[in-house]
Amino acid sequence: KPDLKPGRIIAFNFSINNGENLFFRWTANLGRNISVTPSLWGDLALLGTDAEIAFVKPGTEKPLTVIVPGEPVGAHIKDVDMNLDRKKKDKIEVAFSTENGDALTGFFEETGEDTGLFAGSIDTALLLLQGDSRFKDKVLQVTGGELVEIIYLDQARRYGERNFEVKQKLPVGLPMLQL
């Protein structure tokens, strides 16, 4: 069974026989029976699909328009190319970063077998002091009014680009005190 994954280059032969003595072929070697000579075939590069990122409320499809400090932030990444094994859930690496310098890297798991849709979430906490060195592992420290960015490295895109950073930003809401 051929390994038809994005980025692969395969031999390709194309010819049309219209039933007459007229043949259309895709080749640079005229006058030879190319259909039975694979070394004369052309090359065909298999391209990928462009990954898409969406911030969502964790566990739902509901889009997020703002991050509320202290609440989890979810994301969906659709990248059909990364559905590497049709019989198991694959994983992809993603990174979150803030303008205040905090960052998290982790893995999102495919939502089901053979879906190409990956989902995950991170926890957030309000960063009380700028320059605060108390960044917590596994919790993204956010500041009201800044932007949080998710970054995903798309390995194969539709026009042949390789290792392209796909980014999406979402603002953090300003905290309000209730008296």
Rosetta constraint file for C-alpha pairs under 8 A:
AtomPair CA 4 CA 8 HARMONIC 6.79 0.50
AtomPair CA 4 CA 46 HARMONIC 7.45 0.50
AtomPair CA 5 CA 46 HARMONIC 6.86 0.50
AtomPair CA 5 CA 81 HARMONIC 7.36 0.50
AtomPair CA 6 CA 45 HARMONIC 7.97 0.50
AtomPair CA 6 CA 46 HARMONIC 4.99 0.50
AtomPair CA 6 CA 47 HARMONIC 4.95 0.50
AtomPair CA 6 CA 48 HARMONIC 4.89 0.50
AtomPair CA 6 CA 81 HARMONIC 6.66 0.50
AtomPair CA 6 CA 156 HARMONIC 6.10 0.50
AtomPair CA 7 CA 45 HARMONIC 6.44 0.50
AtomPair CA 7 CA 46 HARMONIC 5.39 0.50
AtomPair CA 7 CA 47 HARMONIC 5.84 0.50
AtomPair CA 7 CA 48 HARMONIC 7.19 0.50
AtomPair CA 7 CA 156 HARMONIC 6.55 0.50
AtomPair CA 7 CA 160 HARMONIC 7.57 0.50
AtomPair CA 8 CA 45 HARMONIC 5.95 0.50
AtomPair CA 8 CA 46 HARMONIC 5.51 0.50
AtomPair CA 8 CA 47 HARMONIC 7.99 0.50
AtomPair CA 9 CA 43 HARMONIC 6.30 0.50
AtomPair CA 9 CA 44 HARMONIC 5.47 0.50
AtomPair CA 9 CA 45 HARMONIC 4.39 0.50
AtomPair CA 9 CA 46 HARMONIC 6.18 0.50
AtomPair CA 10 CA 43 HARMONIC 5.70 0.50
AtomPair CA 10 CA 44 HARMONIC 5.29 0.50
AtomPair CA 10 CA 45 HARMONIC 6.52 0.50
AtomPair CA 10 CA 46 HARMONIC 7.77 0.50
AtomPair CA 11 CA 38 HARMONIC 7.10 0.50
AtomPair CA 11 CA 41 HARMONIC 5.83 0.50
AtomPair CA 11 CA 42 HARMONIC 5.74 0.50
AtomPair CA 11 CA 43 HARMONIC 4.79 0.50
AtomPair CA 11 CA 44 HARMONIC 6.13 0.50
AtomPair CA 12 CA 41 HARMONIC 5.53 0.50
AtomPair CA 12 CA 42 HARMONIC 5.21 0.50
AtomPair CA 12 CA 43 HARMONIC 5.63 0.50
AtomPair CA 12 CA 44 HARMONIC 5.86 0.50
AtomPair CA 13 CA 25 HARMONIC 7.99 0.50
AtomPair CA 13 CA 26 HARMONIC 6.73 0.50
AtomPair CA 13 CA 27 HARMONIC 7.74 0.50
AtomPair CA 13 CA 34 HARMONIC 7.81 0.50
AtomPair CA 13 CA 35 HARMONIC 6.80 0.50
AtomPair CA 13 CA 38 HARMONIC 7.82 0.50
AtomPair CA 13 CA 41 HARMONIC 5.20 0.50
AtomPair CA 13 CA 42 HARMONIC 6.31 0.50
AtomPair CA 14 CA 25 HARMONIC 5.80 0.50
AtomPair CA 14 CA 26 HARMONIC 5.44 0.50
AtomPair CA 15 CA 23 HARMONIC 7.04 0.50
AtomPair CA 15 CA 24 HARMONIC 5.41 0.50
AtomPair CA 15 CA 25 HARMONIC 4.25 0.50
AtomPair CA 15 CA 26 HARMONIC 6.39 0.50
AtomPair CA 16 CA 23 HARMONIC 5.85 0.50
AtomPair CA 16 CA 24 HARMONIC 5.09 0.50
AtomPair CA 16 CA 25 HARMONIC 6.53 0.50
AtomPair CA 17 CA 22 HARMONIC 7.02 0.50
AtomPair CA 17 CA 23 HARMONIC 5.22 0.50
AtomPair CA 17 CA 24 HARMONIC 6.87 0.50
AtomPair CA 18 CA 22 HARMONIC 6.91 0.50
AtomPair CA 18 CA 23 HARMONIC 6.94 0.50
AtomPair CA 26 CA 42 HARMONIC 7.62 0.50
AtomPair CA 27 CA 34 HARMONIC 7.96 0.50
AtomPair CA 27 CA 40 HARMONIC 7.47 0.50
AtomPair CA 27 CA 41 HARMONIC 6.69 0.50
AtomPair CA 27 CA 42 HARMONIC 6.58 0.50
AtomPair CA 29 CA 34 HARMONIC 7.73 0.50
AtomPair CA 29 CA 40 HARMONIC 6.98 0.50
AtomPair CA 33 CA 37 HARMONIC 6.84 0.50
AtomPair CA 34 CA 38 HARMONIC 6.91 0.50
AtomPair CA 34 CA 40 HARMONIC 6.04 0.50
AtomPair CA 34 CA 41 HARMONIC 6.83 0.50
AtomPair CA 35 CA 41 HARMONIC 7.97 0.50
AtomPair CA 37 CA 41 HARMONIC 7.22 0.50
AtomPair CA 47 CA 156 HARMONIC 6.61 0.50
AtomPair CA 47 CA 157 HARMONIC 6.36 0.50
AtomPair CA 47 CA 158 HARMONIC 5.32 0.50
AtomPair CA 47 CA 159 HARMONIC 6.57 0.50
AtomPair CA 47 CA 160 HARMONIC 5.49 0.50
AtomPair CA 48 CA 81 HARMONIC 6.09 0.50
AtomPair CA 48 CA 156 HARMONIC 4.71 0.50
AtomPair CA 48 CA 157 HARMONIC 4.46 0.50
AtomPair CA 48 CA 158 HARMONIC 4.67 0.50
AtomPair CA 48 CA 159 HARMONIC 7.59 0.50
AtomPair CA 48 CA 160 HARMONIC 6.99 0.50
AtomPair CA 49 CA 79 HARMONIC 6.88 0.50
AtomPair CA 49 CA 80 HARMONIC 6.78 0.50
AtomPair CA 49 CA 81 HARMONIC 6.50 0.50
AtomPair CA 49 CA 156 HARMONIC 6.73 0.50
AtomPair CA 49 CA 157 HARMONIC 4.86 0.50
AtomPair CA 49 CA 158 HARMONIC 4.62 0.50
AtomPair CA 50 CA 79 HARMONIC 6.85 0.50
AtomPair CA 50 CA 154 HARMONIC 7.32 0.50
AtomPair CA 50 CA 156 HARMONIC 7.52 0.50
AtomPair CA 50 CA 157 HARMONIC 4.89 0.50
AtomPair CA 50 CA 158 HARMONIC 5.82 0.50
AtomPair CA 51 CA 77 HARMONIC 6.72 0.50
AtomPair CA 51 CA 78 HARMONIC 5.47 0.50
AtomPair CA 51 CA 79 HARMONIC 4.57 0.50
AtomPair CA 51 CA 80 HARMONIC 7.70 0.50
AtomPair CA 51 CA 154 HARMONIC 6.24 0.50
AtomPair CA 51 CA 157 HARMONIC 7.61 0.50
AtomPair CA 51 CA 166 HARMONIC 7.21 0.50
AtomPair CA 52 CA 77 HARMONIC 5.57 0.50
AtomPair CA 52 CA 78 HARMONIC 5.16 0.50
AtomPair CA 52 CA 79 HARMONIC 6.80 0.50
AtomPair CA 52 CA 166 HARMONIC 7.72 0.50
AtomPair CA 53 CA 75 HARMONIC 7.00 0.50
AtomPair CA 53 CA 76 HARMONIC 5.80 0.50
AtomPair CA 53 CA 77 HARMONIC 4.62 0.50
AtomPair CA 53 CA 78 HARMONIC 6.63 0.50
AtomPair CA 53 CA 166 HARMONIC 7.71 0.50
AtomPair CA 53 CA 167 HARMONIC 7.50 0.50
AtomPair CA 53 CA 168 HARMONIC 6.55 0.50
AtomPair CA 54 CA 63 HARMONIC 7.08 0.50
AtomPair CA 54 CA 75 HARMONIC 5.53 0.50
AtomPair CA 54 CA 76 HARMONIC 5.28 0.50
AtomPair CA 54 CA 77 HARMONIC 6.58 0.50
AtomPair CA 54 CA 168 HARMONIC 7.49 0.50
AtomPair CA 55 CA 63 HARMONIC 5.87 0.50
AtomPair CA 55 CA 64 HARMONIC 5.52 0.50
AtomPair CA 55 CA 65 HARMONIC 7.94 0.50
AtomPair CA 55 CA 73 HARMONIC 7.28 0.50
AtomPair CA 55 CA 74 HARMONIC 5.79 0.50
AtomPair CA 55 CA 75 HARMONIC 4.29 0.50
AtomPair CA 55 CA 76 HARMONIC 6.49 0.50
AtomPair CA 55 CA 170 HARMONIC 7.66 0.50
AtomPair CA 56 CA 60 HARMONIC 6.75 0.50
AtomPair CA 56 CA 61 HARMONIC 6.03 0.50
AtomPair CA 56 CA 62 HARMONIC 5.40 0.50
AtomPair CA 56 CA 63 HARMONIC 4.28 0.50
AtomPair CA 56 CA 64 HARMONIC 4.89 0.50
AtomPair CA 56 CA 73 HARMONIC 6.94 0.50
AtomPair CA 56 CA 74 HARMONIC 4.93 0.50
AtomPair CA 56 CA 75 HARMONIC 5.12 0.50
AtomPair CA 56 CA 76 HARMONIC 6.93 0.50
AtomPair CA 57 CA 61 HARMONIC 6.89 0.50
AtomPair CA 57 CA 62 HARMONIC 5.61 0.50
AtomPair CA 57 CA 63 HARMONIC 6.27 0.50
AtomPair CA 57 CA 64 HARMONIC 5.92 0.50
AtomPair CA 57 CA 72 HARMONIC 7.84 0.50
AtomPair CA 57 CA 73 HARMONIC 6.27 0.50
AtomPair CA 57 CA 74 HARMONIC 5.37 0.50
AtomPair CA 57 CA 75 HARMONIC 7.64 0.50
AtomPair CA 58 CA 72 HARMONIC 6.90 0.50
AtomPair CA 58 CA 73 HARMONIC 6.19 0.50
AtomPair CA 58 CA 74 HARMONIC 4.40 0.50
AtomPair CA 58 CA 75 HARMONIC 7.29 0.50
AtomPair CA 58 CA 120 HARMONIC 7.31 0.50
AtomPair CA 58 CA 121 HARMONIC 6.05 0.50
AtomPair CA 59 CA 74 HARMONIC 7.56 0.50
AtomPair CA 65 CA 170 HARMONIC 6.91 0.50
AtomPair CA 65 CA 171 HARMONIC 7.62 0.50
AtomPair CA 66 CA 170 HARMONIC 6.14 0.50
AtomPair CA 66 CA 171 HARMONIC 5.35 0.50
AtomPair CA 66 CA 172 HARMONIC 5.61 0.50
AtomPair CA 66 CA 173 HARMONIC 5.92 0.50
AtomPair CA 67 CA 71 HARMONIC 7.56 0.50
AtomPair CA 67 CA 73 HARMONIC 6.85 0.50
AtomPair CA 67 CA 170 HARMONIC 6.96 0.50
AtomPair CA 67 CA 171 HARMONIC 6.17 0.50
AtomPair CA 67 CA 172 HARMONIC 4.50 0.50
AtomPair CA 67 CA 173 HARMONIC 5.77 0.50
AtomPair CA 68 CA 172 HARMONIC 6.19 0.50
AtomPair CA 68 CA 173 HARMONIC 5.59 0.50
AtomPair CA 68 CA 175 HARMONIC 7.86 0.50
AtomPair CA 69 CA 124 HARMONIC 5.79 0.50
AtomPair CA 69 CA 125 HARMONIC 5.28 0.50
AtomPair CA 69 CA 126 HARMONIC 5.10 0.50
AtomPair CA 69 CA 142 HARMONIC 6.46 0.50
AtomPair CA 69 CA 143 HARMONIC 7.66 0.50
AtomPair CA 69 CA 144 HARMONIC 7.57 0.50
AtomPair CA 69 CA 172 HARMONIC 7.01 0.50
AtomPair CA 69 CA 173 HARMONIC 7.18 0.50
AtomPair CA 69 CA 175 HARMONIC 7.34 0.50
AtomPair CA 70 CA 123 HARMONIC 7.06 0.50
AtomPair CA 70 CA 124 HARMONIC 4.89 0.50
AtomPair CA 70 CA 125 HARMONIC 4.29 0.50
AtomPair CA 70 CA 126 HARMONIC 6.13 0.50
AtomPair CA 71 CA 123 HARMONIC 6.36 0.50
AtomPair CA 71 CA 124 HARMONIC 5.81 0.50
AtomPair CA 71 CA 125 HARMONIC 7.37 0.50
AtomPair CA 72 CA 121 HARMONIC 6.45 0.50
AtomPair CA 72 CA 122 HARMONIC 5.49 0.50
AtomPair CA 72 CA 123 HARMONIC 4.30 0.50
AtomPair CA 72 CA 124 HARMONIC 5.74 0.50
AtomPair CA 73 CA 121 HARMONIC 5.34 0.50
AtomPair CA 73 CA 122 HARMONIC 5.44 0.50
AtomPair CA 73 CA 123 HARMONIC 6.39 0.50
AtomPair CA 73 CA 124 HARMONIC 7.26 0.50
AtomPair CA 74 CA 119 HARMONIC 7.33 0.50
AtomPair CA 74 CA 120 HARMONIC 5.67 0.50
AtomPair CA 74 CA 121 HARMONIC 3.96 0.50
AtomPair CA 74 CA 122 HARMONIC 6.49 0.50
AtomPair CA 75 CA 119 HARMONIC 5.82 0.50
AtomPair CA 75 CA 120 HARMONIC 5.85 0.50
AtomPair CA 75 CA 121 HARMONIC 6.18 0.50
AtomPair CA 76 CA 117 HARMONIC 6.80 0.50
AtomPair CA 76 CA 118 HARMONIC 5.61 0.50
AtomPair CA 76 CA 119 HARMONIC 4.58 0.50
AtomPair CA 76 CA 120 HARMONIC 6.92 0.50
AtomPair CA 77 CA 117 HARMONIC 5.84 0.50
AtomPair CA 77 CA 118 HARMONIC 5.12 0.50
AtomPair CA 77 CA 119 HARMONIC 6.44 0.50
AtomPair CA 78 CA 116 HARMONIC 5.84 0.50
AtomPair CA 78 CA 117 HARMONIC 4.43 0.50
AtomPair CA 78 CA 118 HARMONIC 6.19 0.50
AtomPair CA 79 CA 83 HARMONIC 7.48 0.50
AtomPair CA 79 CA 116 HARMONIC 5.33 0.50
AtomPair CA 79 CA 117 HARMONIC 6.32 0.50
AtomPair CA 79 CA 118 HARMONIC 7.76 0.50
AtomPair CA 79 CA 154 HARMONIC 7.74 0.50
AtomPair CA 80 CA 115 HARMONIC 7.21 0.50
AtomPair CA 80 CA 116 HARMONIC 4.15 0.50
AtomPair CA 80 CA 117 HARMONIC 7.10 0.50
AtomPair CA 81 CA 116 HARMONIC 7.05 0.50
AtomPair CA 81 CA 156 HARMONIC 7.27 0.50
AtomPair CA 82 CA 90 HARMONIC 7.33 0.50
AtomPair CA 82 CA 92 HARMONIC 7.52 0.50
AtomPair CA 82 CA 116 HARMONIC 6.29 0.50
AtomPair CA 83 CA 89 HARMONIC 7.92 0.50
AtomPair CA 83 CA 90 HARMONIC 6.29 0.50
AtomPair CA 83 CA 110 HARMONIC 7.93 0.50
AtomPair CA 83 CA 114 HARMONIC 6.02 0.50
AtomPair CA 83 CA 115 HARMONIC 6.85 0.50
AtomPair CA 83 CA 116 HARMONIC 4.90 0.50
AtomPair CA 84 CA 90 HARMONIC 6.72 0.50
AtomPair CA 85 CA 89 HARMONIC 7.37 0.50
AtomPair CA 85 CA 90 HARMONIC 6.84 0.50
AtomPair CA 85 CA 114 HARMONIC 7.18 0.50
AtomPair CA 86 CA 113 HARMONIC 5.88 0.50
AtomPair CA 86 CA 114 HARMONIC 4.55 0.50
AtomPair CA 87 CA 113 HARMONIC 5.68 0.50
AtomPair CA 87 CA 114 HARMONIC 6.75 0.50
AtomPair CA 88 CA 112 HARMONIC 7.63 0.50
AtomPair CA 88 CA 113 HARMONIC 5.09 0.50
AtomPair CA 88 CA 114 HARMONIC 7.30 0.50
AtomPair CA 89 CA 109 HARMONIC 6.49 0.50
AtomPair CA 89 CA 110 HARMONIC 5.04 0.50
AtomPair CA 89 CA 111 HARMONIC 7.11 0.50
AtomPair CA 89 CA 112 HARMONIC 5.77 0.50
AtomPair CA 89 CA 113 HARMONIC 5.08 0.50
AtomPair CA 89 CA 114 HARMONIC 7.31 0.50
AtomPair CA 90 CA 109 HARMONIC 5.96 0.50
AtomPair CA 90 CA 110 HARMONIC 5.37 0.50
AtomPair CA 90 CA 113 HARMONIC 7.98 0.50
AtomPair CA 91 CA 107 HARMONIC 6.18 0.50
AtomPair CA 91 CA 108 HARMONIC 5.56 0.50
AtomPair CA 91 CA 109 HARMONIC 4.46 0.50
AtomPair CA 91 CA 110 HARMONIC 6.02 0.50
AtomPair CA 91 CA 118 HARMONIC 7.37 0.50
AtomPair CA 92 CA 107 HARMONIC 5.40 0.50
AtomPair CA 92 CA 108 HARMONIC 5.47 0.50
AtomPair CA 92 CA 109 HARMONIC 6.66 0.50
AtomPair CA 92 CA 118 HARMONIC 7.47 0.50
AtomPair CA 93 CA 105 HARMONIC 7.18 0.50
AtomPair CA 93 CA 106 HARMONIC 5.68 0.50
AtomPair CA 93 CA 107 HARMONIC 4.47 0.50
AtomPair CA 93 CA 108 HARMONIC 6.43 0.50
AtomPair CA 93 CA 152 HARMONIC 7.02 0.50
AtomPair CA 93 CA 153 HARMONIC 7.91 0.50
AtomPair CA 94 CA 105 HARMONIC 5.78 0.50
AtomPair CA 94 CA 106 HARMONIC 5.61 0.50
AtomPair CA 94 CA 107 HARMONIC 5.94 0.50
AtomPair CA 94 CA 108 HARMONIC 7.06 0.50
AtomPair CA 94 CA 150 HARMONIC 7.05 0.50
AtomPair CA 94 CA 151 HARMONIC 5.97 0.50
AtomPair CA 94 CA 152 HARMONIC 5.09 0.50
AtomPair CA 94 CA 153 HARMONIC 7.60 0.50
AtomPair CA 95 CA 103 HARMONIC 7.18 0.50
AtomPair CA 95 CA 104 HARMONIC 5.67 0.50
AtomPair CA 95 CA 105 HARMONIC 4.26 0.50
AtomPair CA 95 CA 106 HARMONIC 6.43 0.50
AtomPair CA 95 CA 150 HARMONIC 5.65 0.50
AtomPair CA 95 CA 151 HARMONIC 5.16 0.50
AtomPair CA 95 CA 152 HARMONIC 6.63 0.50
AtomPair CA 96 CA 103 HARMONIC 5.48 0.50
AtomPair CA 96 CA 104 HARMONIC 5.16 0.50
AtomPair CA 96 CA 105 HARMONIC 6.30 0.50
AtomPair CA 96 CA 140 HARMONIC 7.94 0.50
AtomPair CA 96 CA 148 HARMONIC 6.97 0.50
AtomPair CA 96 CA 149 HARMONIC 5.56 0.50
AtomPair CA 96 CA 150 HARMONIC 4.46 0.50
AtomPair CA 96 CA 151 HARMONIC 6.29 0.50
AtomPair CA 97 CA 101 HARMONIC 6.89 0.50
AtomPair CA 97 CA 102 HARMONIC 5.82 0.50
AtomPair CA 97 CA 103 HARMONIC 4.21 0.50
AtomPair CA 97 CA 104 HARMONIC 6.49 0.50
AtomPair CA 97 CA 140 HARMONIC 7.88 0.50
AtomPair CA 97 CA 148 HARMONIC 5.81 0.50
AtomPair CA 97 CA 149 HARMONIC 5.29 0.50
AtomPair CA 97 CA 150 HARMONIC 6.57 0.50
AtomPair CA 98 CA 102 HARMONIC 5.49 0.50
AtomPair CA 98 CA 103 HARMONIC 6.39 0.50
AtomPair CA 98 CA 141 HARMONIC 7.83 0.50
AtomPair CA 98 CA 142 HARMONIC 6.73 0.50
AtomPair CA 98 CA 146 HARMONIC 7.30 0.50
AtomPair CA 98 CA 147 HARMONIC 6.21 0.50
AtomPair CA 98 CA 148 HARMONIC 4.69 0.50
AtomPair CA 98 CA 149 HARMONIC 6.32 0.50
AtomPair CA 99 CA 146 HARMONIC 6.21 0.50
AtomPair CA 99 CA 147 HARMONIC 6.30 0.50
AtomPair CA 99 CA 148 HARMONIC 6.95 0.50
AtomPair CA 100 CA 130 HARMONIC 7.39 0.50
AtomPair CA 100 CA 131 HARMONIC 7.87 0.50
AtomPair CA 100 CA 142 HARMONIC 7.33 0.50
AtomPair CA 100 CA 143 HARMONIC 7.27 0.50
AtomPair CA 100 CA 146 HARMONIC 7.88 0.50
AtomPair CA 102 CA 135 HARMONIC 7.02 0.50
AtomPair CA 102 CA 140 HARMONIC 6.44 0.50
AtomPair CA 102 CA 141 HARMONIC 6.19 0.50
AtomPair CA 102 CA 142 HARMONIC 7.86 0.50
AtomPair CA 103 CA 140 HARMONIC 6.48 0.50
AtomPair CA 104 CA 137 HARMONIC 7.93 0.50
AtomPair CA 104 CA 138 HARMONIC 6.79 0.50
AtomPair CA 104 CA 139 HARMONIC 7.60 0.50
AtomPair CA 104 CA 140 HARMONIC 6.56 0.50
AtomPair CA 107 CA 120 HARMONIC 7.63 0.50
AtomPair CA 108 CA 118 HARMONIC 5.67 0.50
AtomPair CA 108 CA 119 HARMONIC 5.33 0.50
AtomPair CA 108 CA 120 HARMONIC 4.99 0.50
AtomPair CA 109 CA 118 HARMONIC 5.22 0.50
AtomPair CA 109 CA 119 HARMONIC 5.89 0.50
AtomPair CA 109 CA 120 HARMONIC 6.90 0.50
AtomPair CA 110 CA 115 HARMONIC 6.85 0.50
AtomPair CA 110 CA 116 HARMONIC 6.42 0.50
AtomPair CA 110 CA 117 HARMONIC 5.47 0.50
AtomPair CA 110 CA 118 HARMONIC 4.09 0.50
AtomPair CA 110 CA 119 HARMONIC 6.40 0.50
AtomPair CA 111 CA 115 HARMONIC 6.74 0.50
AtomPair CA 111 CA 116 HARMONIC 7.89 0.50
AtomPair CA 111 CA 117 HARMONIC 5.86 0.50
AtomPair CA 111 CA 118 HARMONIC 5.57 0.50
AtomPair CA 111 CA 119 HARMONIC 6.30 0.50
AtomPair CA 112 CA 117 HARMONIC 7.88 0.50
AtomPair CA 122 CA 138 HARMONIC 7.37 0.50
AtomPair CA 122 CA 139 HARMONIC 6.79 0.50
AtomPair CA 122 CA 140 HARMONIC 7.22 0.50
AtomPair CA 123 CA 138 HARMONIC 7.07 0.50
AtomPair CA 123 CA 139 HARMONIC 5.01 0.50
AtomPair CA 123 CA 140 HARMONIC 6.20 0.50
AtomPair CA 124 CA 139 HARMONIC 5.26 0.50
AtomPair CA 124 CA 140 HARMONIC 4.64 0.50
AtomPair CA 124 CA 141 HARMONIC 5.76 0.50
AtomPair CA 124 CA 142 HARMONIC 6.62 0.50
AtomPair CA 125 CA 139 HARMONIC 6.59 0.50
AtomPair CA 125 CA 140 HARMONIC 6.25 0.50
AtomPair CA 125 CA 141 HARMONIC 4.96 0.50
AtomPair CA 125 CA 142 HARMONIC 6.06 0.50
AtomPair CA 126 CA 141 HARMONIC 5.72 0.50
AtomPair CA 126 CA 142 HARMONIC 5.14 0.50
AtomPair CA 126 CA 143 HARMONIC 5.92 0.50
AtomPair CA 126 CA 144 HARMONIC 7.72 0.50
AtomPair CA 127 CA 132 HARMONIC 7.33 0.50
AtomPair CA 127 CA 141 HARMONIC 5.19 0.50
AtomPair CA 127 CA 142 HARMONIC 5.36 0.50
AtomPair CA 127 CA 143 HARMONIC 5.48 0.50
AtomPair CA 128 CA 132 HARMONIC 7.50 0.50
AtomPair CA 128 CA 143 HARMONIC 7.59 0.50
AtomPair CA 135 CA 139 HARMONIC 7.72 0.50
AtomPair CA 135 CA 140 HARMONIC 7.72 0.50
AtomPair CA 135 CA 141 HARMONIC 6.49 0.50
AtomPair CA 136 CA 140 HARMONIC 7.34 0.50
AtomPair CA 136 CA 141 HARMONIC 7.53 0.50
AtomPair CA 142 CA 146 HARMONIC 7.48 0.50
AtomPair CA 142 CA 148 HARMONIC 7.76 0.50
AtomPair CA 142 CA 172 HARMONIC 7.10 0.50
AtomPair CA 143 CA 172 HARMONIC 6.77 0.50
AtomPair CA 143 CA 174 HARMONIC 7.80 0.50
AtomPair CA 144 CA 172 HARMONIC 5.19 0.50
AtomPair CA 144 CA 173 HARMONIC 5.19 0.50
AtomPair CA 144 CA 174 HARMONIC 4.18 0.50
AtomPair CA 144 CA 175 HARMONIC 6.22 0.50
AtomPair CA 145 CA 171 HARMONIC 6.30 0.50
AtomPair CA 145 CA 172 HARMONIC 5.22 0.50
AtomPair CA 145 CA 173 HARMONIC 5.74 0.50
AtomPair CA 145 CA 174 HARMONIC 5.67 0.50
AtomPair CA 146 CA 171 HARMONIC 5.77 0.50
AtomPair CA 146 CA 172 HARMONIC 5.57 0.50
AtomPair CA 147 CA 169 HARMONIC 6.10 0.50
AtomPair CA 147 CA 170 HARMONIC 5.46 0.50
AtomPair CA 147 CA 171 HARMONIC 4.33 0.50
AtomPair CA 147 CA 172 HARMONIC 5.98 0.50
AtomPair CA 148 CA 169 HARMONIC 5.49 0.50
AtomPair CA 148 CA 170 HARMONIC 5.35 0.50
AtomPair CA 148 CA 171 HARMONIC 6.14 0.50
AtomPair CA 148 CA 172 HARMONIC 7.00 0.50
AtomPair CA 149 CA 167 HARMONIC 6.65 0.50
AtomPair CA 149 CA 168 HARMONIC 5.61 0.50
AtomPair CA 149 CA 169 HARMONIC 4.33 0.50
AtomPair CA 149 CA 170 HARMONIC 6.52 0.50
AtomPair CA 150 CA 167 HARMONIC 5.64 0.50
AtomPair CA 150 CA 168 HARMONIC 5.46 0.50
AtomPair CA 150 CA 169 HARMONIC 6.47 0.50
AtomPair CA 151 CA 165 HARMONIC 6.42 0.50
AtomPair CA 151 CA 166 HARMONIC 5.75 0.50
AtomPair CA 151 CA 167 HARMONIC 4.64 0.50
AtomPair CA 151 CA 168 HARMONIC 6.87 0.50
AtomPair CA 152 CA 165 HARMONIC 5.70 0.50
AtomPair CA 152 CA 166 HARMONIC 5.19 0.50
AtomPair CA 152 CA 167 HARMONIC 6.49 0.50
AtomPair CA 153 CA 163 HARMONIC 5.62 0.50
AtomPair CA 153 CA 164 HARMONIC 5.55 0.50
AtomPair CA 153 CA 165 HARMONIC 4.61 0.50
AtomPair CA 153 CA 166 HARMONIC 6.15 0.50
AtomPair CA 154 CA 162 HARMONIC 7.18 0.50
AtomPair CA 154 CA 163 HARMONIC 5.31 0.50
AtomPair CA 154 CA 164 HARMONIC 5.12 0.50
AtomPair CA 154 CA 165 HARMONIC 6.16 0.50
AtomPair CA 154 CA 166 HARMONIC 6.58 0.50
AtomPair CA 155 CA 161 HARMONIC 7.98 0.50
AtomPair CA 155 CA 162 HARMONIC 5.20 0.50
AtomPair CA 155 CA 163 HARMONIC 4.29 0.50
AtomPair CA 155 CA 164 HARMONIC 6.48 0.50
AtomPair CA 156 CA 160 HARMONIC 6.42 0.50
AtomPair CA 156 CA 161 HARMONIC 6.04 0.50
AtomPair CA 156 CA 162 HARMONIC 4.91 0.50
AtomPair CA 156 CA 163 HARMONIC 6.51 0.50
AtomPair CA 156 CA 164 HARMONIC 7.65 0.50
AtomPair CA 157 CA 161 HARMONIC 5.22 0.50
AtomPair CA 157 CA 162 HARMONIC 6.46 0.50
AtomPair CA 157 CA 164 HARMONIC 7.64 0.50
